[in-house]
């Protein structure tokens, strides 16, 4: 069968152009950002943590946040383990610095939500909410309602943790009417696998005609094996705080804290060194012993001697938990992170 040549009136379909590639269709600014992001990802820099937890290890080693005097009792009852639901009755009396008090608290938590509320004998109510939207995004809110003038508080913040940086924005007692309140923003960036630096901005507006803005500069140094951490924070008005923490063994940790004020009107410094035996430059020697005799019972004894003021304080406390769960659920509760290392002795 003869092959006929194509008709001259027939138009061959034109070759379809593939068009610009996705990379070339983007703007130059996007290409630069993408290259920088790819380069940062190739470095493998760790997340530096949040500014709020910059000195977490030092605070958990030193006694400042754990000391108490007088008598104290915490009675807890766990009603559920998944989700976690617990109620607590706390009693305190005989303190030289605080009046006798009673506090009722409740905690509810699951994989995404953490709720905590409490009310004391004077009717003061406080609450806390943490909402996790993803592994890197957490919104937090705290509030306190008090009959005393100036003691009520509302705070809202949001944490975002990137691959090698963290961002936090916070507002305390914000007013949408006149924009009064306290506003804070912080940024912490890892520059190497061991060094991270950051900045924290503070904007205060107590009244519409009063405004103050200040900046703090942060630095964090972490060893490769995570056995020691050093931090430094330069605050406004010549205030410097430096800390050092080191883990010597599974049960022994050392910590040092130095606070220096070099303002024109005041020059002062306080140093604290602790390693199961702490020394405070103000002349205070304190000790706290916490012994857990059973999963549901712990006993605490604390004491402080101020050599310069010739004063002493002693505290005794118990923590009792009354579970209403099965033995399997009790074992799951014991696997949760403890409030403190127990048993342990601290000096400050």
Legacy VTK file of the C-alpha trace (Angstrom):
# vtk DataFile Version 3.0
C-alpha trace
ASCII
DATASET POLYDATA
POINTS 348 float
0.000 0.000 0.000
1.523 3.262 -1.074
2.502 5.725 1.561
1.115 9.139 0.921
3.137 12.175 1.904
1.600 14.363 4.530
-0.617 17.080 3.251
0.888 20.492 3.087
-2.195 21.829 4.841
-1.605 19.580 7.839
0.167 21.328 10.696
2.423 19.182 12.854
1.848 19.641 16.596
4.518 21.790 18.157
6.763 20.357 20.825
5.443 21.166 24.279
7.937 23.169 26.284
8.509 21.774 29.786
8.433 25.297 31.183
10.553 26.620 34.014
11.500 24.215 36.787
10.010 24.765 40.223
13.343 26.013 41.485
13.684 28.654 38.766
10.067 29.777 39.103
10.638 30.869 42.680
11.913 34.286 43.566
15.637 34.823 44.168
14.923 35.549 47.819
13.248 32.148 48.196
16.183 30.403 46.539
18.630 32.091 48.907
16.490 31.154 51.920
16.230 27.549 50.709
19.994 27.289 50.262
20.647 28.715 53.726
18.095 26.329 55.272
19.699 23.358 53.495
23.158 24.458 54.654
21.965 24.829 58.279
20.314 21.422 58.127
23.547 19.840 56.889
25.418 21.181 59.933
23.328 19.046 62.287
23.139 21.706 65.010
21.083 20.727 68.086
18.157 22.609 69.532
19.532 24.871 72.313
16.455 24.609 74.536
14.364 27.504 75.740
15.501 30.668 77.483
13.224 29.822 80.403
15.158 26.573 80.958
18.578 28.107 80.356
19.618 27.424 83.963
17.375 24.416 84.611
20.176 22.075 85.710
21.632 24.599 88.159
18.246 25.384 89.683
17.510 21.695 90.202
20.874 21.165 91.932
20.906 24.167 94.233
18.603 24.271 97.230
17.102 27.731 96.705
13.840 26.506 95.168
13.356 23.568 97.555
14.121 24.846 101.043
11.272 25.314 103.533
10.908 25.772 107.281
8.188 24.841 109.740
5.952 21.841 109.133
4.614 20.803 105.769
2.413 17.976 104.506
1.368 17.099 100.952
-1.442 14.531 100.643
-2.052 13.393 97.056
-4.559 11.046 95.512
-4.086 9.718 91.976
-7.405 8.973 90.352
-6.197 8.054 86.882
-2.955 7.398 85.039
-4.107 7.676 81.410
-4.991 10.484 81.275
-3.231 11.635 84.431
-5.624 13.041 87.035
-4.448 13.837 90.554
-5.653 15.959 93.477
-3.461 17.290 96.309
-4.046 18.782 99.757
-1.083 20.843 101.007
-0.683 22.123 104.572
2.049 24.429 105.937
2.463 25.946 109.386
5.118 27.123 111.814
7.188 28.959 109.215
9.200 32.005 110.274
8.652 33.715 106.928
5.151 32.648 105.838
1.768 32.405 107.540
-0.010 29.029 107.970
-1.708 28.008 104.755
-3.814 25.344 103.074
-3.902 24.699 99.341
-6.040 22.380 97.244
-4.722 21.510 93.800
-5.662 19.343 90.855
-3.695 18.199 87.787
-4.986 16.789 84.502
-2.679 15.833 81.655
-2.655 13.827 78.463
-0.408 13.804 75.406
-1.405 17.315 74.276
-2.940 19.155 77.247
-1.693 19.951 80.738
-4.102 21.567 83.209
-3.256 22.596 86.761
-5.401 24.536 89.203
-5.270 25.425 92.895
-7.119 27.408 95.531
-5.841 28.367 98.991
-7.559 29.099 102.298
-7.805 32.828 101.479
-9.688 32.223 98.253
-6.805 32.925 95.886
-7.243 30.931 92.683
-4.511 30.100 90.206
-4.537 28.077 87.018
-2.185 26.937 84.313
-2.803 25.561 80.816
-0.297 24.101 78.353
-1.625 23.214 74.905
0.682 21.328 72.557
-0.244 21.834 68.911
2.688 19.784 67.656
6.039 18.558 68.902
7.502 22.042 68.356
4.576 24.375 69.157
3.241 24.876 72.664
0.894 27.607 73.883
0.865 28.367 77.613
-1.448 30.429 79.790
-1.339 31.232 83.503
-3.702 33.227 85.659
-4.076 34.194 89.294
-7.081 35.797 90.931
-6.513 37.421 94.311
-8.453 39.689 96.600
-5.274 41.669 97.271
-4.731 44.661 95.031
-1.990 44.101 92.469
-1.713 40.350 93.033
-3.990 39.239 90.187
-2.109 38.213 87.075
-2.675 36.942 83.549
0.131 35.610 81.381
0.057 34.145 77.878
3.010 32.840 75.890
3.966 30.649 72.962
7.035 28.462 72.464
8.387 27.375 69.097
11.440 25.133 68.892
13.103 24.790 65.519
15.841 22.406 64.551
18.638 24.644 65.875
16.815 27.556 67.514
13.959 28.399 69.863
11.575 31.373 69.969
9.335 32.523 72.804
6.875 35.404 73.006
5.158 36.338 76.254
2.637 38.894 77.497
1.853 39.604 81.168
-1.303 41.500 82.109
-1.799 42.769 78.559
-4.524 45.349 77.971
-5.987 45.599 74.452
-7.429 49.024 75.279
-4.260 51.032 75.952
-1.576 48.366 75.243
-0.294 48.446 78.825
1.424 45.416 80.280
4.744 43.604 80.080
5.814 42.036 76.795
8.833 39.786 76.263
10.377 38.046 73.265
13.433 35.810 73.221
15.481 34.041 70.568
18.169 31.410 71.219
20.292 30.106 68.328
22.876 27.326 68.179
26.017 28.464 66.325
27.971 25.249 66.881
27.156 21.921 68.511
28.444 23.337 71.801
27.695 27.080 71.698
24.373 28.914 71.591
23.726 32.634 71.923
20.529 34.618 72.150
18.771 37.808 73.078
15.708 38.620 75.192
13.754 41.834 74.715
11.606 43.318 77.481
9.019 46.028 76.848
7.187 47.448 79.864
4.220 49.785 79.649
2.776 50.221 83.156
0.820 53.302 82.028
-0.032 54.771 78.599
2.510 57.567 79.118
5.279 55.330 80.554
7.367 53.016 78.365
10.612 51.180 78.996
12.501 48.789 76.714
15.540 46.723 77.655
17.561 43.866 76.204
19.390 40.941 77.807
22.077 38.906 76.084
22.477 35.172 76.661
25.136 32.549 76.033
25.153 28.804 76.654
28.105 26.423 76.440
27.454 22.668 76.500
30.040 19.895 76.411
29.847 17.289 73.683
28.959 14.554 76.165
26.410 16.838 77.943
28.255 16.388 81.254
28.743 20.120 81.877
26.835 23.282 80.985
27.918 26.907 81.483
25.636 29.910 80.950
25.972 33.676 81.079
23.277 36.344 81.047
23.973 40.063 80.804
20.961 42.018 81.986
20.215 45.756 81.941
21.675 48.126 84.545
24.947 46.215 84.758
23.616 42.895 86.094
25.507 39.718 85.208
24.570 36.149 86.107
26.871 33.230 85.329
26.231 29.574 86.158
28.102 26.303 85.833
26.758 22.754 86.200
28.594 19.464 85.939
27.535 15.862 86.350
30.236 13.890 88.143
28.323 10.601 88.374
24.793 9.258 88.260
24.089 10.545 91.787
26.512 13.462 92.165
26.086 16.855 90.489
27.855 20.151 91.163
26.582 23.648 90.438
27.833 27.199 90.846
25.923 30.465 90.545
27.413 33.967 90.462
25.297 37.127 90.425
27.029 40.494 90.049
25.427 43.943 90.197
27.675 46.715 88.895
25.230 49.634 88.830
26.294 53.191 89.742
24.062 53.179 92.815
24.803 49.609 93.908
27.696 47.183 93.656
27.115 43.723 95.025
27.846 40.063 94.301
26.511 36.748 95.578
28.124 33.393 94.834
26.755 29.927 95.568
28.642 26.664 95.137
27.000 23.298 95.600
27.850 19.629 95.233
25.922 17.773 97.923
27.796 20.302 100.078
27.051 23.881 99.157
28.497 27.136 100.357
26.765 30.501 100.129
28.880 33.648 100.192
26.275 35.323 102.461
27.194 32.905 105.271
24.168 30.595 105.029
24.487 26.839 105.346
21.364 24.831 104.516
20.562 21.182 104.088
17.621 19.227 102.713
17.148 15.487 103.038
14.381 13.716 101.152
13.937 10.007 101.767
11.287 7.918 100.012
10.478 4.897 102.158
7.781 3.608 99.802
6.330 4.615 96.428
3.523 6.431 98.245
5.423 7.892 101.224
8.345 10.329 101.436
9.863 12.149 104.413
11.763 15.455 104.259
13.907 17.399 106.713
15.413 20.812 105.960
17.525 23.195 107.989
19.345 26.487 107.562
21.931 28.287 109.693
22.855 31.920 109.036
26.227 32.399 110.723
26.339 36.164 110.151
22.871 36.776 111.670
23.128 33.975 114.234
19.763 32.570 113.119
18.505 29.101 112.266
15.469 27.512 110.597
14.223 23.922 110.617
11.544 22.266 108.508
9.888 18.855 108.555
7.572 17.557 105.859
5.848 14.441 104.577
4.418 13.512 101.181
1.722 10.839 101.205
-0.009 9.507 98.112
-3.253 7.563 98.353
-3.747 5.822 95.025
-6.969 4.292 93.801
-5.345 2.425 90.922
-4.396 -1.121 90.079
-0.848 -2.379 90.721
-0.146 -2.150 86.973
-1.152 1.527 86.925
0.957 2.144 90.041
3.978 0.769 88.191
3.273 3.150 85.309
3.090 6.078 87.724
6.453 5.098 89.172
7.955 5.269 85.670
7.005 8.955 85.377
9.831 11.493 85.995
10.120 12.143 89.773
9.802 15.580 91.289
13.290 15.355 92.734
16.157 12.894 92.947
15.494 10.800 96.026
17.155 10.167 98.376
19.431 13.217 98.251
21.166 15.710 100.503
21.781 19.309 99.471
23.684 22.113 101.113
23.567 25.784 100.259
LINES 1 349
348 0 1 2 3 4 5 6 7 8 9 10 11 12 13 14 15 16 17 18 19 20 21 22 23 24 25 26 27 28 29 30 31 32 33 34 35 36 37 38 39 40 41 42 43 44 45 46 47 48 49 50 51 52 53 54 55 56 57 58 59 60 61 62 63 64 65 66 67 68 69 70 71 72 73 74 75 76 77 78 79 80 81 82 83 84 85 86 87 88 89 90 91 92 93 94 95 96 97 98 99 100 101 102 103 104 105 106 107 108 109 110 111 112 113 114 115 116 117 118 119 120 121 122 123 124 125 126 127 128 129 130 131 132 133 134 135 136 137 138 139 140 141 142 143 144 145 146 147 148 149 150 151 152 153 154 155 156 157 158 159 160 161 162 163 164 165 166 167 168 169 170 171 172 173 174 175 176 177 178 179 180 181 182 183 184 185 186 187 188 189 190 191 192 193 194 195 196 197 198 199 200 201 202 203 204 205 206 207 208 209 210 211 212 213 214 215 216 217 218 219 220 221 222 223 224 225 226 227 228 229 230 231 232 233 234 235 236 237 238 239 240 241 242 243 244 245 246 247 248 249 250 251 252 253 254 255 256 257 258 259 260 261 262 263 264 265 266 267 268 269 270 271 272 273 274 275 276 277 278 279 280 281 282 283 284 285 286 287 288 289 290 291 292 293 294 295 296 297 298 299 300 301 302 303 304 305 306 307 308 309 310 311 312 313 314 315 316 317 318 319 320 321 322 323 324 325 326 327 328 329 330 331 332 333 334 335 336 337 338 339 340 341 342 343 344 345 346 347
